[in-house]
Amino acid sequence: MGHKVRKTLNIDAAKLKRVQRYLGLETETAVIDRLLDDCEFERELMQLLRTAPRSFRTLQSPLARRAR
């Protein structure tokens, strides 16, 4: 795990509060940290799936933007 740093971010406050309530987390920092962990887990999962049989490779991330 990396070290903690202070950041200034421009974030939709209402969206952050909705996600905080949904996840049941105490702080906004915990929300951002949780979502970063989830994204890292997804990256690792997608990397693992690249080595899986072809039938598993159709899975697409719900978080990644689709090319148009």
N, C-alpha and C positions, 0 to 999 in steps of 0.2 A: 504494500500500500504506500502511496506517495505521501508527501507531507502536505499539510493544510496551508492554504494561502488565502488572503483576503482579496475579494474581487468586488467590483461594482458592476452590476448587471441591470439592463433595462428589460424588465419582465412584466408581462400582463399580470397585475396584482390580483384581479378577480380570478383568473385562471389558476394562479398559484394557490390561492385560498381554497378553491374547489378541489384541487388535487390533494392539498394538505388534509382537508376533511375526509376525502375519499380514502386516502391511505391511512388515516388515523394517526398522523405523526404530529409531534409536539411543535416543531419549528420549521420554518421555511428552509433553513439550511439542511435539515434532515430530508425534506422532500427532494431537493436538488441532488443531494448525495445518493439517495435511494434510486432516483431516475438515472443517474450516471452509472450506478452499479448495474441496474437493469440493462442499460445499453451495452455495457461491457460484457455482461453475460450473453446477450444476444449475439454480439460480435464473435465471441468464442464458440457459441453454438453454430453459427453460420459457417465458421471456419471448419468445425468438426464435420458438418454436413457435406462440405465440399469433398471430403474423403469417403463419404458413404456411397452405397450403390446408387446408380442413376435414378432409380425410382424415388429416392428421398430428395433429390435435388430440385424438385419443383416447389419446395417450401420457399415462400417469400416473406421478408420481414414486414410486419405491419407498421414499423417505425420508419423504414426507409422510404424516401420519395421515389415515385415511379417516373421513369423517363416518358416523355410525351412525344 
